[in-house]
């Protein structure tokens, strides 16, 4: 039988989803702990913030975008036409002009792009290779034991490399809880190459 209950919030009238509330009020409760909490942004506030705060900003400290961000932490703004645009890319265009090629990325000199930094002077145009090199310099590259499902640590990889020739890759792998192919990749520096 179809759900005929309605949201318990007075005047709502939408179909019940859970805990007595519709999808909207249930979502507000999950996000804010209160089904009546509304934290919507005034129409045009993000565009105004970009024009009045981001564009003229010349400080050394990061300027954190206080509005919509994607799952990676980068700020986005509605371009007023058809889509959301990355704020740091728009800020980069303000100080550096258009990108040299369509493949250029707006890179952060500060390494705080994932924290929502939108300071125009912290950005520059960079190739994918240059941007990846920045991640190493800033320590934001997810590799080695920073990978969410990593089994090995830097220390264990160093130990493994000292065992070369002392036992089979399969036995070394069994000792560390990985397969022999993983050990081979470590020994032949297909993985963990950066580690001395």
C-alpha positions in Angstrom: 0.0 0.0 0.0 1.3 3.4 -0.9 2.4 5.8 1.8 -0.6 8.1 2.5 0.9 9.9 5.5 2.0 13.5 5.2 4.8 15.5 6.8 4.0 16.4 10.4 5.4 19.9 10.1 2.3 22.2 10.1 1.5 23.6 6.6 4.0 21.4 4.7 1.6 18.9 3.2 4.3 16.8 1.5 4.4 13.1 1.6 6.0 11.5 4.7 9.5 10.0 4.3 10.8 9.2 7.8 10.5 10.2 11.4 7.2 11.9 10.6 8.8 14.3 8.1 9.0 14.8 4.3 12.3 14.4 2.4 13.1 18.2 2.8 12.5 18.4 6.6 14.2 15.0 7.2 17.2 16.2 5.3 17.3 19.4 7.3 17.2 17.3 10.5 20.0 15.1 9.3 22.2 18.0 8.4 21.4 20.5 11.2 19.7 18.4 13.9 16.4 20.4 13.4 13.8 19.8 10.7 13.0 23.6 10.7 16.6 24.8 10.4 17.1 26.6 7.1 20.5 27.8 6.1 19.8 28.8 2.6 21.8 31.5 0.9 20.2 34.8 -0.1 19.9 34.9 -3.9 23.0 36.5 -5.5 25.0 36.4 -2.2 27.7 34.2 -3.6 28.1 36.3 -6.8 28.2 39.4 -4.6 30.8 37.9 -2.3 33.0 37.0 -5.3 32.8 40.5 -6.8 33.1 42.5 -3.5 35.4 40.3 -1.4 37.3 37.8 -3.6 38.2 40.0 -6.6 39.7 42.8 -4.6 41.4 40.5 -2.0 45.2 41.0 -1.9 46.0 39.4 1.5 48.7 36.8 2.1 46.3 34.6 4.1 44.0 32.1 2.4 40.5 33.4 1.7 38.1 30.5 2.3 35.0 30.3 0.2 32.0 30.4 2.6 29.4 29.0 0.1 28.8 25.9 -1.9 31.7 23.5 -2.2 32.1 20.2 -4.0 33.0 16.9 -2.3 36.7 17.7 -2.7 36.3 21.0 -0.9 36.6 23.4 -3.8 34.2 26.3 -3.9 31.7 26.6 -6.8 29.6 29.5 -7.9 26.6 29.7 -10.3 27.8 31.5 -13.4 24.4 33.1 -13.9 23.8 31.2 -17.2 23.9 27.5 -17.1 26.4 25.9 -14.8 28.4 26.0 -11.6 32.0 27.2 -12.0 35.0 26.6 -9.8 35.6 29.8 -7.8 39.4 29.4 -7.7 39.4 29.1 -11.5 37.4 32.4 -11.8 39.8 34.0 -9.3 42.8 32.8 -11.4 41.2 34.4 -14.5 40.9 37.7 -12.6 44.6 38.0 -11.9 46.2 35.9 -14.7 43.8 36.3 -17.6 42.3 33.4 -19.5 44.1 30.0 -19.4 46.9 29.6 -22.0 45.2 26.4 -23.2 41.9 24.7 -22.4 44.0 22.0 -20.6 45.5 24.4 -18.1 44.3 24.1 -14.5 44.0 26.8 -11.8 46.7 25.6 -9.4 47.0 26.8 -5.8 50.4 28.1 -4.6 49.3 27.7 -1.0 48.2 24.1 -1.3 44.9 24.8 0.3 42.5 24.4 -2.7 40.8 21.5 -1.0 40.2 23.7 2.0 38.2 26.1 -0.2 40.9 28.8 -0.7 39.8 31.3 -3.3 42.4 34.0 -2.8 43.2 35.2 -6.4 47.0 35.8 -5.7 47.3 32.2 -4.5 46.4 30.8 -8.0 48.2 30.4 -11.3 47.8 28.5 -14.5 49.5 25.1 -14.5 49.6 22.0 -16.5 48.4 18.7 -15.0 52.0 17.6 -14.5 52.9 20.9 -12.7 49.7 20.6 -10.6 50.6 17.1 -9.5 54.2 18.2 -8.7 52.6 20.9 -6.4 50.7 18.2 -4.6 54.1 16.5 -3.7 55.5 19.9 -2.5 52.5 20.7 -0.4 52.1 17.2 1.0 48.6 16.8 -0.3 49.4 13.9 -2.6 47.5 10.8 -1.5 50.0 8.0 -1.9 51.6 5.2 0.1 50.2 4.9 3.6 47.9 7.9 3.1 45.8 5.8 0.7 42.6 4.9 2.6 43.0 1.1 2.1 46.8 0.9 2.5 48.1 -2.3 4.2 51.8 -1.3 4.2 53.6 1.6 5.8 56.8 3.3 4.7 58.7 1.5 7.4 57.4 -1.9 6.3 58.2 -1.2 2.7 61.8 -0.3 3.7 62.0 -3.6 5.6 60.6 -5.6 2.7 63.3 -4.1 0.4 66.0 -5.3 2.8 64.7 -8.9 2.5 65.4 -9.2 -1.2 67.1 -12.5 -1.9 66.6 -13.8 1.6 63.2 -15.5 0.9 60.6 -15.8 -1.8 58.2 -13.0 -2.6 55.3 -15.2 -1.6 56.8 -15.8 1.9 57.5 -12.1 2.3 54.0 -11.3 1.2 52.5 -13.7 3.7 54.5 -12.1 6.5 53.1 -8.7 5.7 49.6 -9.7 4.6 49.9 -8.9 0.9 50.4 -11.1 -2.2 53.6 -11.9 -4.0 52.8 -9.5 -6.9 52.7 -6.6 -4.4 56.1 -7.6 -3.1 57.4 -7.8 -6.6 56.1 -4.4 -7.4 57.8 -3.0 -4.3 61.1 -4.8 -5.1 61.2 -3.6 -8.7 60.1 -0.1 -7.7 56.9 -0.2 -9.7 55.2 1.0 -6.5 56.5 3.1 -3.6 59.2 4.5 -6.1 59.7 7.7 -4.2 60.7 5.8 -1.0 64.5 5.3 -0.5 
